[in-house]
Amino acid sequence: MDDKRKKIILKEITFWKQNNMLPEHYCNYLIALYTEGEEQLQDKVIKRKFHLNIDIFFSMLFLFMIGIAIVITYITDVSFGMQTLFLTFFVFVLILSIFIFRKMKKSKLLIFITGAFIFLLYTVQINDTYFSSNRKSLYIMILINCIVWIIGGVWRKQLFFIIAGTLAVGTLIIFMFI
């Protein structure tokens, strides 16, 4: 059997193994049969599981950062300087994550979503601190935030940000007149 067919069959068997379509010991047997005992694909399966664990880790990290940002901003009585320090640390973590994701060739959408949410929280916090919770200034700042989302979505070709920014602008217009 030629190598091209073997690779296709081995890729299919690996897919079955990863998605539990066949029992693992059957897949191991078939992989050993087609690789003639060399089993180089086992390393790829372990590598994929490792990448999956990294994805889960970063997803949980970003959710944790959003939760901590909400707690620091709205629940605790922390000074504006300390809130700024925490949010700056979160931005640093997001920038570091961009470099890690770029090296791993992963999608950076979750990083951008987390950054946009932290930017929104910080925008509201700036309004509360400097404009004494003035509604008009809050609407203007949120509108600017939404426009940044739309422009960023168009620039990075991220449909999520275009839709989220457009819906947020629509919701903001409704709340301005209620």
N, C-alpha and C positions, 0 to 999 in steps of 0.2 A: 504494500500500500504506500502511496506517495506521501510526502511530508505534509502537503497542503490538506489532504483529507484527514490525516491524523490530527492536525491542529484543530480542524473544524470539529471533529468528533470529541477531542479532549476538551475543547471549549464548551461544547454542549454538555458533556458529563459534569464538568465543573459547575456549570449553571444549575444542573439538576441537584448537585450536592449542596450548593449554597442556598437553594430555595426549597430544600427537603422534598424534592419530587421523587427521589429514590432513597432508600436507606443508605446511610453513609458507608457501611461496609460494602455494599454493592458498587457504589461509586468508586471507592478505593480499589476494589478488585478490577473494575473496568479501566481505571487510570493506570494501574500497574500493568494491565494487559497491553494497553495501547502504547505506553511509554517503554515497554519491555523492562520494567522494573526500575526505571530511573526516577520516576515520580518528581519531576521538577515543578509540576503544577501545584503541589502542596504548598510550596513557598508563596505562590501567588495568592492562594486562598487565605493563608495566614496574613499576608500583606494587606489584602482587601479587608479582612476583619479588623486589622489594626487601624486602617483608614476610617472604617466605620466607627470605631471607638473614639478616634480623634474628632470626627464629626459630632458625635454625641457629646463629647466633652465640651467642644466649643459652643454647641447649641445651649447646653446647660449653663455655661459660663456667661453667655450673652443674656439669657433669661435672668440669671442671678444678678447681673449688673443692672438690668432694667428694674428689677425688684428693689435692689438696694438704693438705686437712684430715686425711686418713688418714695421709699421709706425716709431717706435723708431729706428729700425736698418737702414732703407734705406731713409726715407723721412726727418726726423728731423736731426739737427746737434747737437746731444747729445754726450757727451764724452763717451769713452769706459767704464769707471768706472760706469757711470750712467746706461748705457745699461746693464752692468753686474748685477747691482742692480735690475733692472726691470726683467731681465730674471731669476734671483735667486728667486725673489718673485713669478714669474709664476711657477717655479719648486716647490716651497713650496705649492702653491695652488694645483698643480697636485698631490703631495704626500698626501696632506690632502684629496683630492678627492678620491684617492685610498682607504683610510681608510673608507670613507663614503660609497663608492660603495661596499666594502667588507662587511660592516655591512648590507647593503641593499640587498646583494647577486645579484648585477647587473654586467653586462659585463663591463670590464675595457678597452675594445678595443679603445674607443674614447679617453680615457686618454692617452693610449700609443701612439696613432696617433698624438695627440697634443704635447706630449713630444718629439716624434721623429722629428716633424716639428720644434719645438723650438730648439732642439739640432742641427738640420741642419742649422738654421739661426745663431745660436751662433758659429758653426764651421766656417761658411763663414765670420762672423764678426771677429773671431780670426785670420783668414787668412788675412783679410784686414788690421788689426791692426799690427800684428807682422811680416808678410811676405810681406808687401807692395803690395798686390794684385798679387803676383807671381802665374802664371797659373799652373805651375807644383805642387806647394804646395797645391793649391786649389784642383786640381784633386786628389792628394793623400789623402787630408782630406775628400773629398766627398766620395772617394772610401772606406776609413776606416768607414765612417758613414754608407754607404750602407752595408758593411760587418757586422757591428753591427746590422743593421736591419734584415739581413738574419739570423744571429745567434740568435737574439732575437725571430724571428719568428719561428725558429726551436725549440728553447728552450720552448717557451710559446705555441707552436702549433697554431700559428696565420698565416694562409695562406696569409693574406693581406700583412704582412711584408716580407714574403718570395718572393711573386710576386713583390712587390714594390721595394725591394732591388735588385732583379735580373734585373728588367727592368731598374732601375737607373744605375746599373753597365753597362748594355748593352748600354744605352744612353751615359754614360760617356765615354766608349771606342770609340763610334762613334765620339763624340765631340773632343776627344784627337787627332784623326787622320784627322780631317777636318781643 
